[in-house]
Amino acid sequence: MIRVFIVLLIAMPAFILGGTPLLPGPHRDVRITRQKNGAATIEITGATAHFWSQPVTVPKENTVLSFEYFSPSGIKSLSVRYRNSDETMSFAGSKPVPLAETWQPFSLELSGLPDAKNRFHFAVNDRNGSSLQIRNFQLRTPNPEELREKQIREERAAQRLQEAEKIKQYLRTDFKSKIDKVIVEKQTIRISGSTDRPVRLVELPLHIPSQGKSTLPPLRLAKGGEFSFEVQRFVAGRDRAVSRWRLDDLENNISSHAKWPTHYIPEVGNQELKPERSTGKKGIGGVPAIMSPDHMIFELGVKHATINVILDGLLYRQKKPGLKPWDFEGRTYYINKNFLATKDATIRNLAKNNVIITCILLIRNAPNAELKHPEAEARGIYSMPNLTREVTAHHYRAALHFLAERYSQPDARISNWVIHNEIDQAGTWTNMGDQPLARYLETYARSARAVYHTTRLHDPHTRVFVSLTHHWAKQSSGHGTYQVKQLVDLWRQMATAEGPFGWGIAYHPYPQNLRNPDTWDDKDVTYDFTTPYITPKNIEVLPAYLGPDVPILLSEQGFNTPTLSVENQKRQAAGLVYMFRKLKELPSIEAYHLHRYQDLPENEGGLRLGILDENGNKKLGWHTYVAIETADEEKVYTEADKLLPPAVPVRVIPSPRDTKKDTVR
C-alpha cells in the first residue's frame, strides 16, 4: 500500500529543435547543473524529488517524448504522466533508460494524449543519488520505426484481449466430461471422473495455462462413462503432484476443466504438524531481523507476524560467489546462505514465542531478476513470476519446494503464504504489464496454486492468501489497477472450476486517507457491497461478502501519526482500539498484522505508521498495543473513548451467497 515515487526534473535546453518544448515548473529535491553544450546534468537528491511542466498545448500528432542522454549506470525507469484541463492525472507511458556511455537516443510513445492544454510530470524509479545528462528534450511526431512499434503494441494488446476472452469462455463452459478427484499418494496419483465421449487424459505442467495446449503426450484413453486412472507420481525425477489434469477429445479439443490435486492421502505431508490456532488476533508486520527469543518485539504479546521473502534473492540459476549448490529434480540451483541465516533465526525465534508466521512471497522487478515476468513494465517495484517458460516455472517450483521443506517443521514453520503484494495495484506491486483482468488473474492463479500444492506436500494445513488493498467497488486511479470486487469474483470462479484448495484473502484495510488516522470519520464508505472502500469503519462488509468459510488475514494496515505530538499519538492509539473492538465480533478475520513495527518516514512518503519512532522510542501506540487482548485493555479503551465516537455494534450484513464448499482433504 505504501507508494514512494521518485520524480526526475529534466532541464530543457533552450535550443529544442522541432516538436513541442516543455518548460519546467515547481520542483524540489533535485540538483541540476547546466552544461555549456546545452545539456543538463540531473542528480536525484531526495525521495520526494518532483517536477511539473508549465501548461502546454500539444498538437495531437506530437505523441513521442524524445531526448539524447548519457548515463554510465542507467535509470530503472522513466514514467510520464500528464494533468489536463479538468485536473485529472493520466498515465502516458513508462520505459527503462539503459546504461549509456556515449550519447544515445531515447524515445517513449505517450499513448492517449488529448489535443488540449496539459501539464507533464516526469518520474524516475531509481535510487537517491542517481544521475544522467540529457539534451534535445522534446515532444514530436513519431518516425516510421516508432509507428511500426506502436502497431505491434496495438496488435499485442488485441491478442491479450482475445486470450482473456478465451479464459472467460473456458470458465463459463459447462463441460459434460469431468475430472472429480485427483488423489496424490506417495508414489502414484489417482485420477477419476466421468465422460460422455472418448477422451484422453492430458497433463498440464505449471507453465501451460489451463486452456492451453499441453506439450506432453496424452496418457490414457477413456471411452465413456466413469473412469479411474493411476499414473506414476514421479517421472524422470519430476514430481507431477504440482500438475493439473484435463480431458481432451480425440481431435485435441478441451473437454473438461483442468483439475489440480483435490485430495492427499494422510501420509503426504509432515503429520507432526497440527492446525495452528490462536486465541488472539494481534499481529505485527515489518518485523526486523529477530536474532534472539527475548527480542523486545515479544513485549507486545503478538500471536501473528508477517515476513517478506524475495524468491529470486533466495535461489539462483546461475552460480555466483558465496552461493551454495542445491539440486532439485535433476537441476542445480544456488542458495543464498546469508539470506537464509537471517530468515532462519527470525522464524525460529518467532516460533519459540508461539507466533503464527505468514510469509509474503515477492519477485523483484529488476533487469537481471531471473524470475520476473517477461511482460512486466520497468516501473513496477515487484513482478508477477515468469510462468511462461518451463525453465523459469521450474525455478519457481524449486524455490517454493526449498521453502516448504525447510519451514514445515514444528520449530520453524510458515503456516500461511500471501501470494505477492496488492494485486489490484498491479502496476506498482505485482507488475505483468498492461493486461486484461482475466489474463492477469490466470497467471496469478497458477502462481497461487503452485504455492499451495507445493507446500501441501509438506504441511497438511497450509493455506494461501490473495493480497488486496482497501479499495473495493471503486477501481483505484492510475495505470495498472483493477477493481477489487470484480477481481475477487473472478478469482472465486477460477478457484471453484479447477478444484478446491485452502485459500483466503489477505486484505489491507487502511483508513480511507492513509495520512488521517481518524478512520471513524471516513466519508466514502457504506455498509453494503457497492462501497467504494473497505476500511476499519466498515470492515464487517468483507467477511459478509466472502462468507464464513473464507479465512481473512488483515495482513497490512495501520494508523498514521501525522506528527509525533502527544495528540497525534493518541489518535493512532484510538484507531487501534476502534479496530480491535470490531475484530472481537468477526470470527473469520483471524489476524491483524499492524504495519509497522517502527516508523520509516523516509521510505514511506512521510507516513509514521509504526509504534516505535524512527529512533526506537516507544509511542503511545506501543503501550496501547501491549494492553490490547489482555486484562489491561479496558484502561486503554477508556483513554481512547475520549477521542472515539460512541461505540456502535458491528453490523450484521447478509452474505450474498451460500459459501459452503468442499475443502481439500
C-alpha positions as CSV (number, residue, x, y, z in Angstrom):
1,M,0.0,0.0,0.0
2,I,2.9,2.4,0.7
3,R,3.9,4.0,-2.5
4,V,7.0,6.2,-2.9
5,F,7.5,7.8,-6.3
6,I,10.9,9.5,-7.0
7,V,10.5,12.1,-9.7
8,L,13.1,13.4,-12.1
9,L,13.4,17.1,-13.0
10,I,14.6,17.4,-16.6
11,A,16.0,20.8,-17.5
12,M,15.1,21.7,-21.0
13,P,17.8,23.2,-23.2
14,A,16.9,26.4,-24.9
15,F,17.5,25.2,-28.4
16,I,14.9,22.4,-28.8
17,L,14.7,21.6,-32.5
18,G,11.1,21.0,-33.6
19,G,8.4,19.4,-31.6
20,T,6.8,20.9,-28.5
21,P,9.1,22.3,-25.8
22,L,8.2,21.7,-22.2
23,L,9.2,24.4,-19.7
24,P,9.9,23.4,-16.0
25,G,7.5,24.4,-13.3
26,P,7.5,23.8,-9.5
27,H,10.1,21.3,-8.3
28,R,12.3,20.2,-5.4
29,D,14.8,17.6,-4.2
30,V,16.9,17.6,-7.4
31,R,20.3,19.1,-8.3
32,I,20.5,20.5,-11.9
33,T,23.8,21.6,-13.4
34,R,23.6,23.1,-16.9
35,Q,26.5,22.4,-19.3
36,K,28.0,24.8,-21.9
37,N,26.9,22.4,-24.7
38,G,23.3,22.9,-23.8
39,A,22.9,19.6,-21.9
40,A,21.9,19.3,-18.3
41,T,23.1,17.0,-15.5
42,I,20.3,15.9,-13.2
43,E,21.0,14.3,-9.9
44,I,18.3,13.0,-7.6
45,T,18.8,14.3,-4.1
46,G,15.7,13.3,-2.2
47,A,12.9,10.8,-2.1
48,T,10.3,13.5,-2.9
49,A,12.0,15.0,-5.9
50,H,9.5,16.1,-8.5
51,F,8.8,18.3,-11.4
52,W,5.7,19.8,-13.1
53,S,6.0,21.3,-16.5
54,Q,4.3,24.6,-17.3
55,P,0.9,24.2,-19.0
56,V,1.4,23.5,-22.7
57,T,-0.9,22.7,-25.6
58,V,0.4,19.6,-27.5
59,P,-0.7,19.1,-31.1
60,K,-2.3,15.6,-31.4
61,E,0.4,14.4,-33.8
62,N,3.2,15.1,-31.2
63,T,3.0,11.8,-29.3
64,V,6.6,10.9,-28.8
65,L,8.8,12.1,-26.0
66,S,12.4,12.0,-27.1
67,F,15.9,13.2,-26.0
68,E,19.5,12.2,-26.1
69,Y,21.1,11.0,-22.9
70,F,24.4,10.0,-21.2
71,S,24.3,7.7,-18.1
72,P,27.0,5.3,-17.1
73,S,24.7,3.5,-14.7
74,G,21.3,3.8,-16.4
75,I,18.0,4.5,-14.8
76,K,15.5,1.8,-13.9
77,S,12.5,3.5,-15.5
78,L,11.2,6.9,-16.6
79,S,7.4,7.3,-16.3
80,V,5.4,10.1,-17.7
81,R,2.0,11.4,-16.5
82,Y,0.0,14.4,-17.6
83,R,-2.6,16.6,-16.0
84,N,-5.1,18.1,-18.4
85,S,-7.6,20.9,-18.1
86,D,-10.0,19.1,-15.9
87,E,-7.2,18.4,-13.4
88,T,-7.3,14.6,-13.8
89,M,-4.0,12.7,-13.8
90,S,-3.4,10.2,-16.6
91,F,-0.6,7.7,-17.1
92,A,1.1,8.2,-20.5
93,G,3.9,5.7,-20.6
94,S,6.9,4.1,-18.9
95,K,10.2,2.8,-20.1
96,P,13.7,1.9,-18.8
97,V,16.6,4.2,-19.6
98,P,19.5,1.8,-20.2
99,L,23.2,2.3,-19.4
100,A,24.8,4.6,-22.0
101,E,28.5,5.6,-22.0
102,T,28.0,7.6,-25.2
103,W,25.2,9.9,-26.2
104,Q,22.2,7.7,-27.0
105,P,18.7,8.4,-28.3
106,F,15.6,7.8,-26.0
107,S,12.0,7.9,-27.1
108,L,8.7,7.0,-25.5
109,E,5.4,6.9,-27.2
110,L,2.9,8.7,-25.0
111,S,-0.5,7.0,-25.5
112,G,-3.7,8.8,-25.1
113,L,-2.6,12.4,-25.1
114,P,-5.5,14.7,-25.7
115,D,-5.3,17.6,-28.0
116,A,-5.6,20.1,-25.2
117,K,-3.6,22.0,-22.6
118,N,-1.6,19.7,-20.3
119,R,0.9,19.7,-17.5
120,F,3.5,16.9,-17.7
121,H,5.0,15.0,-14.7
122,F,8.3,13.1,-15.1
123,A,9.1,10.3,-12.6
124,V,12.2,8.1,-12.4
125,N,12.3,4.9,-10.5
126,D,15.9,4.6,-9.1
127,R,17.9,5.2,-6.0
128,N,18.8,8.5,-4.4
129,G,22.0,9.9,-6.0
130,S,21.3,8.5,-9.4
131,S,22.1,10.9,-12.3
132,L,22.1,11.4,-16.0
133,Q,22.7,14.0,-18.6
134,I,20.2,14.9,-21.3
135,R,19.9,17.2,-24.3
136,N,17.4,18.0,-27.1
137,F,14.3,17.2,-25.0
138,Q,11.1,17.4,-27.0
139,L,7.6,16.1,-27.8
140,R,7.5,15.3,-31.6
141,T,5.8,13.3,-34.3
142,P,6.7,9.6,-34.5
143,N,9.1,8.3,-37.1
144,P,8.3,5.2,-39.3
145,E,10.0,2.8,-37.0
146,E,8.1,4.2,-34.0
147,L,4.9,3.9,-35.9
148,R,5.7,0.2,-36.6
149,E,6.4,-0.3,-32.9
150,K,3.1,1.2,-32.0
151,Q,1.3,-1.1,-34.4
152,I,3.0,-4.1,-32.8
153,R,1.9,-2.9,-29.4
154,E,-1.7,-2.5,-30.5
155,E,-1.7,-5.9,-32.1
156,R,-0.3,-7.4,-28.9
157,A,-3.0,-5.7,-26.9
158,A,-5.7,-7.1,-29.1
159,Q,-4.1,-10.6,-28.8
160,R,-4.2,-10.2,-25.0
161,L,-7.9,-9.3,-25.1
162,Q,-8.6,-12.4,-27.2
163,E,-6.7,-14.6,-24.8
164,A,-8.7,-13.1,-21.9
165,E,-11.9,-13.9,-23.6
166,K,-10.8,-17.5,-24.2
167,I,-10.1,-17.8,-20.4
168,K,-13.6,-16.5,-19.5
169,Q,-15.2,-18.7,-22.1
170,Y,-13.3,-21.7,-20.7
171,L,-14.6,-20.9,-17.2
172,R,-18.2,-20.4,-18.4
173,T,-18.3,-23.7,-20.3
174,D,-20.3,-26.5,-18.7
175,F,-18.3,-29.5,-19.8
176,K,-20.1,-32.8,-19.9
177,S,-16.8,-34.6,-19.2
178,K,-15.4,-34.0,-15.7
179,I,-12.5,-34.9,-13.5
180,D,-13.9,-35.3,-10.0
181,K,-10.8,-36.3,-8.0
182,V,-7.0,-36.1,-8.2
183,I,-5.6,-38.0,-5.3
184,V,-1.9,-37.6,-4.5
185,E,-0.3,-40.6,-2.9
186,K,3.3,-41.3,-2.0
187,Q,4.3,-42.8,-5.4
188,T,1.2,-42.6,-7.5
189,I,-1.6,-40.2,-8.5
190,R,-5.2,-41.5,-8.9
191,I,-7.5,-39.6,-11.3
192,S,-11.2,-40.3,-11.6
193,G,-14.3,-38.8,-13.2
194,S,-16.8,-39.4,-16.0
195,T,-17.2,-38.6,-19.7
196,D,-19.9,-38.8,-22.4
197,R,-17.4,-39.4,-25.2
198,P,-13.9,-40.9,-25.9
199,V,-11.3,-38.6,-24.3
200,R,-7.6,-38.6,-23.5
201,L,-6.1,-37.7,-20.2
202,V,-3.7,-34.7,-20.5
203,E,-1.1,-33.4,-18.1
204,L,-0.6,-29.7,-17.8
205,P,2.7,-28.6,-16.2
206,L,2.9,-25.2,-14.5
207,H,4.0,-23.2,-17.5
208,I,0.9,-24.1,-19.6
209,P,-2.3,-22.2,-19.0
210,S,-5.4,-24.3,-18.2
211,Q,-7.0,-23.5,-21.6
212,G,-3.7,-24.0,-23.4
213,K,-2.3,-27.0,-25.4
214,S,-0.1,-29.4,-23.5
215,T,3.4,-30.1,-24.8
216,L,3.3,-33.5,-23.1
217,P,1.8,-36.6,-24.8
218,P,-1.7,-37.8,-23.6
219,L,-1.5,-40.6,-21.0
220,R,-4.7,-42.6,-21.0
221,L,-7.9,-43.1,-23.0
222,A,-11.4,-43.2,-21.5
223,K,-14.2,-44.4,-23.9
224,G,-17.2,-43.3,-21.9
225,G,-18.9,-43.4,-18.5
226,E,-17.0,-43.4,-15.3
227,F,-13.2,-43.8,-15.3
228,S,-10.3,-44.2,-12.9
229,F,-6.6,-44.0,-13.8
230,E,-3.5,-44.4,-11.8
231,V,-0.3,-42.7,-13.0
232,Q,3.2,-42.6,-11.6
233,R,3.8,-39.5,-9.4
234,F,7.4,-39.2,-10.3
235,V,8.6,-39.4,-13.9
236,A,12.3,-38.9,-14.7
237,G,12.7,-37.3,-11.3
238,R,9.9,-34.8,-11.9
239,D,7.1,-34.6,-9.3
240,R,3.7,-34.4,-11.0
241,A,1.9,-33.5,-7.8
242,V,2.0,-29.9,-8.9
243,S,0.5,-30.5,-12.3
244,R,-3.1,-30.2,-13.5
245,W,-5.0,-32.8,-15.4
246,R,-7.5,-32.3,-18.2
247,L,-9.6,-34.3,-20.6
248,D,-9.3,-33.6,-24.3
249,D,-11.3,-35.3,-27.1
250,L,-9.7,-37.3,-29.9
251,E,-9.4,-34.1,-32.0
252,N,-7.5,-32.4,-29.1
253,N,-10.4,-30.2,-28.2
254,I,-10.7,-29.3,-24.5
255,S,-13.4,-31.5,-22.9
256,S,-13.2,-30.7,-19.2
257,H,-11.9,-28.1,-16.8
258,A,-8.4,-28.8,-15.7
259,K,-8.2,-30.2,-12.2
260,W,-5.4,-29.7,-9.6
261,P,-4.9,-32.2,-6.8
262,T,-8.1,-32.4,-4.7
263,H,-7.1,-35.0,-2.1
264,Y,-4.0,-36.2,-0.4
265,I,-3.6,-39.5,1.4
266,P,-2.7,-38.9,5.1
267,E,0.9,-39.9,4.7
268,V,1.6,-37.0,2.3
269,G,3.0,-34.2,4.5
270,N,4.5,-33.8,7.9
271,Q,1.9,-35.5,10.1
272,E,3.5,-34.0,13.2
273,L,2.1,-30.6,12.2
274,K,-1.3,-29.7,13.6
275,P,-3.5,-26.8,12.6
276,E,-2.2,-23.6,14.2
277,R,-4.9,-21.8,16.1
278,S,-4.6,-18.7,18.3
279,T,-6.9,-17.1,20.8
280,G,-5.6,-13.7,19.9
281,K,-5.7,-11.7,16.6
282,K,-2.9,-9.2,17.5
283,G,0.0,-9.4,14.9
284,I,2.8,-7.3,13.6
285,G,4.4,-6.7,10.1
286,G,7.6,-5.0,9.0
287,V,9.4,-7.0,11.7
288,P,13.2,-6.6,11.9
289,A,15.6,-9.5,11.9
290,I,14.9,-11.3,15.2
291,M,18.2,-12.9,16.3
292,S,17.1,-13.6,19.9
293,P,14.0,-15.2,21.5
294,D,13.9,-12.3,24.0
295,H,13.7,-9.5,21.4
296,M,11.7,-6.5,22.6
297,I,9.1,-7.2,19.9
298,F,7.7,-10.0,22.1
299,E,6.8,-7.5,24.8
300,L,3.8,-6.7,22.5
301,G,2.2,-10.2,23.1
302,V,1.6,-10.7,19.4
303,K,0.4,-14.0,18.1
304,H,0.9,-13.4,14.4
305,A,3.7,-11.9,12.3
306,T,4.4,-11.4,8.6
307,I,7.8,-11.8,6.9
308,N,8.8,-11.0,3.4
309,V,10.7,-13.4,1.2
310,I,12.0,-12.2,-2.2
311,L,12.3,-15.5,-4.0
312,D,14.9,-14.5,-6.6
313,G,17.1,-13.3,-3.7
314,L,17.0,-16.8,-2.3
315,L,17.6,-19.1,-5.2
316,Y,19.6,-18.5,-8.5
317,R,20.0,-20.5,-11.6
318,Q,23.5,-19.0,-12.2
319,K,26.5,-19.8,-10.0
320,K,27.7,-16.8,-8.0
321,P,30.4,-16.3,-5.3
322,G,29.2,-17.3,-1.9
323,L,26.2,-19.3,-3.0
324,K,25.7,-23.0,-2.1
325,P,24.7,-25.5,-4.8
326,W,21.4,-27.3,-4.3
327,D,19.8,-29.9,-6.5
328,F,16.1,-30.1,-7.4
329,E,14.6,-32.6,-9.9
330,G,18.0,-33.1,-11.6
331,R,18.9,-29.4,-11.9
332,T,21.4,-27.5,-9.8
333,Y,20.4,-24.2,-8.3
334,Y,22.4,-21.9,-6.0
335,I,21.2,-20.9,-2.5
336,N,21.9,-17.5,-0.8
337,K,23.2,-18.7,2.6
338,N,23.4,-15.2,4.1
339,F,19.7,-14.7,3.2
340,L,18.8,-17.9,4.9
341,A,20.7,-17.2,8.1
342,T,18.6,-14.2,8.9
343,K,15.3,-15.9,7.9
344,D,16.1,-19.0,9.9
345,A,16.8,-17.1,13.1
346,T,13.7,-14.9,12.7
347,I,11.4,-17.8,12.0
348,R,12.8,-19.9,14.8
349,N,12.5,-17.1,17.4
350,L,9.0,-16.3,16.4
351,A,8.1,-20.0,16.7
352,K,9.7,-20.2,20.1
353,N,7.3,-17.4,21.2
354,N,4.2,-19.2,19.7
355,V,3.8,-16.7,16.9
356,I,1.9,-17.9,13.8
357,I,4.1,-16.9,10.8
358,T,2.7,-15.6,7.5
359,C,5.2,-15.4,4.6
360,I,4.7,-12.8,1.8
361,L,6.2,-14.0,-1.5
362,L,7.7,-11.4,-3.8
363,I,9.5,-11.3,-7.1
364,R,11.9,-8.5,-7.9
365,N,11.2,-6.4,-10.9
366,A,14.8,-5.7,-11.8
367,P,16.6,-6.0,-15.2
368,N,18.7,-9.0,-14.0
369,A,15.9,-10.7,-12.0
370,E,15.7,-14.3,-13.1
371,L,12.1,-14.8,-12.1
372,K,10.4,-11.6,-13.3
373,H,7.6,-11.8,-15.8
374,P,8.8,-11.0,-19.4
375,E,5.9,-8.6,-19.9
376,A,6.5,-6.6,-16.7
377,E,6.9,-2.9,-17.1
378,A,10.1,-1.4,-15.7
379,R,8.2,1.0,-13.4
380,G,6.8,-1.8,-11.2
381,I,8.5,-2.4,-7.9
382,Y,7.7,-6.2,-7.9
383,S,6.7,-8.5,-10.7
384,M,4.4,-11.4,-11.4
385,P,6.6,-14.6,-11.6
386,N,7.6,-15.8,-15.1
387,L,5.4,-18.8,-15.7
388,T,5.6,-18.6,-19.4
389,R,8.6,-20.9,-19.8
390,E,9.4,-24.3,-18.5
391,V,12.8,-23.3,-17.2
392,T,11.5,-20.3,-15.2
393,A,8.5,-22.2,-13.9
394,H,10.8,-25.0,-12.7
395,H,12.9,-22.3,-11.0
396,Y,9.8,-21.0,-9.2
397,R,8.8,-24.5,-8.1
398,A,12.3,-25.2,-6.9
399,A,12.3,-22.1,-4.7
400,L,8.8,-23.0,-3.3
401,H,9.9,-26.5,-2.6
402,F,13.0,-25.3,-0.8
403,L,11.0,-23.0,1.5
404,A,8.2,-25.5,2.1
405,E,10.6,-28.3,3.1
406,R,12.7,-26.0,5.3
407,Y,9.8,-24.3,7.0
408,S,7.4,-27.2,7.6
409,Q,8.9,-28.1,11.0
410,P,7.4,-27.7,14.4
411,D,10.2,-25.3,15.5
412,A,10.4,-23.5,12.2
413,R,7.1,-23.3,10.4
414,I,5.4,-21.0,8.0
415,S,1.7,-21.7,8.0
416,N,0.3,-19.0,5.7
417,W,1.5,-17.9,2.3
418,V,0.5,-14.5,0.9
419,I,0.9,-14.6,-2.8
420,H,2.7,-11.4,-3.9
421,N,1.5,-8.0,-2.9
422,E,-1.7,-5.9,-3.5
423,I,-2.5,-7.5,-6.9
424,D,-5.3,-5.0,-7.6
425,Q,-2.4,-2.4,-7.8
426,A,-0.6,-4.4,-10.3
427,G,1.3,-1.6,-12.0
428,T,3.3,-1.0,-8.8
429,W,3.2,-4.1,-6.7
430,T,2.8,-7.2,-8.9
431,N,3.6,-5.9,-12.4
432,M,2.8,-8.0,-15.5
433,G,2.4,-5.2,-18.0
434,D,-0.9,-3.9,-19.2
435,Q,-3.3,-6.9,-19.1
436,P,-7.0,-7.6,-19.2
437,L,-8.0,-8.9,-15.7
438,A,-8.7,-12.5,-16.8
439,R,-5.3,-12.9,-18.4
440,Y,-3.6,-11.3,-15.4
441,L,-5.5,-13.4,-12.9
442,E,-5.0,-16.6,-14.8
443,T,-1.2,-16.3,-14.3
444,Y,-1.7,-15.3,-10.7
445,A,-3.9,-18.3,-10.1
446,R,-1.2,-20.6,-11.4
447,S,1.3,-18.9,-9.1
448,A,-1.0,-19.3,-6.0
449,R,-1.8,-22.9,-6.9
450,A,1.9,-23.7,-7.3
451,V,2.5,-22.4,-3.8
452,Y,-0.4,-24.2,-2.3
453,H,0.1,-27.6,-3.9
454,T,3.9,-27.5,-3.2
455,T,3.6,-26.5,0.4
456,R,0.7,-29.0,0.9
457,L,3.2,-31.8,0.2
458,H,4.9,-30.9,3.4
459,D,2.3,-29.3,5.6
460,P,-1.3,-30.8,5.7
461,H,-2.7,-27.5,6.9
462,T,-1.0,-24.9,4.7
463,R,-3.0,-22.1,3.2
464,V,-2.5,-19.3,0.6
465,F,-3.9,-15.8,0.6
466,V,-4.8,-13.3,-2.1
467,S,-3.3,-9.8,-1.3
468,L,-5.6,-6.8,-1.8
469,T,-5.8,-3.1,-0.9
470,H,-8.7,-1.3,0.8
471,H,-10.3,-0.4,-2.5
472,W,-13.5,-2.4,-3.1
473,A,-16.2,-1.5,-5.7
474,K,-14.2,1.6,-6.8
475,Q,-11.2,1.0,-9.0
476,S,-8.2,2.9,-7.9
477,S,-7.0,5.7,-10.1
478,G,-3.8,5.3,-12.0
479,H,-2.4,2.8,-14.6
480,G,-2.3,-0.9,-14.0
481,T,-5.2,-1.2,-11.4
482,Y,-8.2,-3.5,-11.1
483,Q,-11.5,-3.3,-9.2
484,V,-11.1,-5.5,-6.1
485,K,-14.7,-6.8,-6.1
486,Q,-14.5,-7.9,-9.8
487,L,-11.1,-9.5,-9.1
488,V,-12.5,-11.4,-6.1
489,D,-15.5,-12.7,-8.1
490,L,-13.3,-13.9,-11.0
491,W,-10.8,-15.4,-8.5
492,R,-13.6,-17.4,-6.8
493,Q,-14.8,-18.6,-10.2
494,M,-11.3,-19.8,-11.2
495,A,-10.7,-21.5,-7.8
496,T,-14.1,-23.3,-8.0
497,A,-13.7,-24.5,-11.5
498,E,-10.3,-26.2,-11.0
499,G,-10.7,-28.0,-7.7
500,P,-11.0,-27.0,-4.0
501,F,-7.9,-25.8,-2.1
502,G,-7.1,-23.9,1.0
503,W,-7.2,-20.2,0.2
504,G,-8.2,-17.0,1.8
505,I,-8.0,-13.2,1.5
506,A,-5.1,-11.0,2.8
507,Y,-6.7,-7.6,3.0
508,H,-5.2,-4.2,3.7
509,P,-7.9,-2.0,5.3
510,Y,-6.1,1.2,5.9
511,P,-8.2,4.3,6.7
512,Q,-9.6,5.9,3.5
513,N,-6.9,8.6,3.8
514,L,-3.6,6.9,4.9
515,R,-2.4,10.1,6.5
516,N,-5.5,10.6,8.6
517,P,-5.8,8.0,11.5
518,D,-9.4,9.0,12.3
519,T,-10.9,6.2,10.3
520,W,-14.3,6.6,12.1
521,D,-14.7,9.7,10.1
522,D,-14.1,8.0,6.7
523,K,-16.6,9.7,4.4
524,D,-16.8,7.4,1.3
525,V,-17.7,4.1,2.9
526,T,-21.0,2.3,3.1
527,Y,-22.2,-0.9,4.7
528,D,-23.2,-2.7,1.5
529,F,-21.3,-4.5,-1.3
530,T,-21.1,-1.4,-3.5
531,T,-19.0,0.5,-1.0
532,P,-16.0,2.2,-2.7
533,Y,-13.6,1.2,0.1
534,I,-13.5,-1.2,3.0
535,T,-11.7,0.4,5.9
536,P,-11.8,-0.2,9.6
537,K,-15.1,1.8,9.7
538,N,-17.0,-0.8,7.6
539,I,-14.7,-3.8,7.9
540,E,-17.7,-6.1,8.5
541,V,-18.6,-5.8,4.8
542,L,-15.6,-8.0,3.8
543,P,-16.4,-11.2,5.8
544,A,-20.1,-10.8,4.9
545,Y,-19.3,-10.8,1.2
546,L,-16.8,-13.6,1.4
547,G,-18.8,-15.8,3.7
548,P,-17.9,-17.6,6.9
549,D,-15.7,-20.3,5.3
550,V,-13.2,-17.9,3.7
551,P,-10.4,-17.1,6.2
552,I,-9.2,-13.5,6.3
553,L,-5.9,-12.1,7.3
554,L,-5.6,-8.3,7.7
555,S,-2.0,-8.6,6.6
556,E,-1.0,-4.9,6.3
557,Q,-2.6,-1.8,7.7
558,G,-2.1,0.7,10.5
559,F,-2.8,4.2,11.7
560,N,-0.6,7.2,10.9
561,T,0.7,9.7,13.4
562,P,0.8,12.9,11.3
563,T,3.4,14.2,13.8
564,L,5.0,12.8,17.0
565,S,2.9,15.1,19.2
566,V,1.1,13.5,22.1
567,E,-2.3,14.5,20.5
568,N,-1.4,12.7,17.3
569,Q,-0.1,9.6,19.1
570,K,-3.4,9.4,20.9
571,R,-5.2,9.4,17.6
572,Q,-3.1,6.4,16.5
573,A,-3.8,4.6,19.7
574,A,-7.6,5.3,19.4
575,G,-7.5,3.8,15.9
576,L,-6.1,0.5,17.3
577,V,-8.8,0.3,20.0
578,Y,-11.5,1.1,17.4
579,M,-10.3,-1.7,15.2
580,F,-9.9,-4.4,17.8
581,R,-13.4,-3.8,19.3
582,K,-14.8,-4.8,15.9
583,L,-12.5,-7.8,15.4
584,K,-13.9,-9.4,18.5
585,E,-17.2,-9.9,16.7
586,L,-15.7,-11.1,13.3
587,P,-14.6,-14.7,13.7
588,S,-13.4,-15.3,10.1
589,I,-10.9,-12.5,10.5
590,E,-8.0,-14.4,12.1
591,A,-5.3,-11.8,12.4
592,Y,-4.5,-8.1,12.3
593,H,-0.9,-7.5,11.2
594,L,-0.1,-4.0,12.3
595,H,2.0,-2.1,9.8
596,R,4.5,-1.4,11.0
597,Y,6.8,-2.2,13.9
598,Q,8.9,1.0,13.6
599,D,8.4,4.3,11.7
600,L,10.2,4.6,8.4
601,P,9.1,8.0,7.1
602,E,11.9,8.4,4.6
603,N,10.8,5.3,2.7
604,E,7.0,5.6,3.2
605,G,6.3,9.1,1.9
606,G,6.5,10.7,5.3
607,L,4.0,8.3,6.9
608,R,4.6,7.3,10.5
609,L,2.7,4.0,10.9
610,G,4.9,2.3,13.5
611,I,4.5,2.0,17.2
612,L,8.2,2.9,17.7
613,D,9.5,6.1,16.2
614,E,12.5,6.1,13.8
615,N,14.9,6.5,16.8
616,G,13.5,3.5,18.6
617,N,11.3,5.4,21.2
618,K,8.1,3.8,22.2
619,K,5.0,5.7,21.1
620,L,1.7,5.7,22.9
621,G,0.5,3.2,20.3
622,W,3.1,0.7,21.7
623,H,1.6,0.8,25.2
624,T,-1.9,0.5,23.7
625,Y,-0.9,-2.5,21.6
626,V,0.7,-4.2,24.6
627,A,-2.6,-3.8,26.5
628,I,-5.0,-5.0,23.8
629,E,-6.2,-8.6,24.3
630,T,-5.0,-8.6,27.9
631,A,-6.6,-7.8,31.3
632,D,-5.4,-4.2,30.9
633,E,-7.2,-3.4,27.7
634,E,-10.1,-1.6,29.4
635,K,-7.7,1.0,30.6
636,V,-6.6,1.9,27.1
637,Y,-10.2,1.6,25.9
638,T,-11.3,4.2,28.4
639,E,-8.5,6.6,27.3
640,A,-9.3,6.0,23.6
641,D,-13.0,6.8,24.2
642,K,-12.1,10.4,24.9
643,L,-11.4,10.6,21.1
644,L,-13.7,8.0,19.6
645,P,-17.4,8.4,18.7
646,P,-19.9,6.4,20.8
647,A,-19.4,2.7,20.2
648,V,-21.9,1.0,17.9
649,P,-22.5,-2.7,17.4
650,V,-20.8,-4.4,14.4
651,R,-23.5,-4.5,11.7
652,V,-24.8,-7.9,10.6
653,I,-24.8,-7.9,6.8
654,P,-26.3,-10.9,5.0
655,S,-23.9,-12.9,2.7
656,P,-24.8,-12.8,-1.0
657,R,-24.1,-16.5,-1.5
658,D,-24.0,-19.9,0.0
659,T,-20.3,-20.4,0.5
660,K,-20.3,-23.9,1.8
661,K,-17.7,-25.7,-0.4
662,D,-15.8,-28.9,-0.3
663,T,-12.4,-28.4,1.2
664,V,-9.1,-30.1,0.4
665,R,-8.6,-33.3,2.4
